[in-house]
Amino acid sequence: MSTHYVYGRRRTETLDYLQSMLGQLRAMAEAERCDMLTYLIEMAYIEASDIIRGERPVNMQQARRKDAS
């Protein structure tokens, strides 16, 4: 098993876990009617989803370097 595969799998599992926790936190914030907190958590949830799908880079500095070249 290659190191790249292990890292990629661990990263995917971590992001899946983060997204799950964010979903639960969002539901809790919504139940308490904390609108701004709900919104911010939702944005983090969407960001995690985008990263998982490969639609957004994990590291914004790397994205800026690619755009500059």
C-alpha positions in Angstrom: 0.0 0.0 0.0 1.5 3.3 -1.0 2.0 6.2 1.4 0.0 8.5 -0.9 -3.0 6.1 -0.7 -2.8 5.9 3.1 -2.6 9.7 3.4 -5.5 10.2 0.9 -7.7 7.7 2.7 -6.9 9.1 6.2 -7.6 12.6 4.8 -10.9 11.5 3.3 -12.0 9.9 6.6 -11.0 13.0 8.5 -13.0 15.3 6.2 -16.0 12.9 6.4 -15.8 13.0 10.2 -15.5 16.8 10.2 -18.5 17.2 7.9 -20.6 14.9 10.1 -19.7 16.8 13.2 -20.4 20.1 11.5 -23.8 18.8 10.5 -24.6 17.9 14.1 -23.4 21.3 15.3 -25.4 23.1 12.7 -28.6 21.2 13.9 -27.8 22.2 17.5 -27.2 25.8 16.6 -30.4 25.9 14.6 -32.4 24.4 17.4 -31.2 27.1 19.7 -32.1 29.7 17.1 -28.5 31.0 16.8 -28.9 32.3 13.3 -25.4 33.6 12.7 -23.7 30.6 14.3 -25.9 28.3 12.2 -24.9 30.2 9.1 -21.2 30.1 9.9 -21.3 26.3 10.6 -23.2 25.8 7.4 -20.5 27.6 5.5 -17.9 25.3 7.1 -20.1 22.3 6.2 -20.3 23.4 2.6 -16.5 24.0 2.5 -15.8 20.5 3.7 -18.2 19.1 1.1 -16.4 21.1 -1.7 -13.0 19.8 -0.5 -14.3 16.2 -0.4 -15.7 16.5 -3.9 -12.4 18.1 -5.1 -14.1 21.3 -6.0 -12.0 23.4 -3.7 -8.3 23.1 -2.7 -7.5 22.2 0.9 -4.8 24.9 1.0 -5.7 28.3 -0.3 -2.0 29.3 -0.6 -1.6 26.5 -3.1 -4.6 27.7 -5.1 -3.2 31.3 -5.2 0.1 30.0 -6.5 -1.6 28.0 -9.3 -3.7 31.1 -10.2 -0.5 33.3 -10.4 1.3 30.9 -12.8 
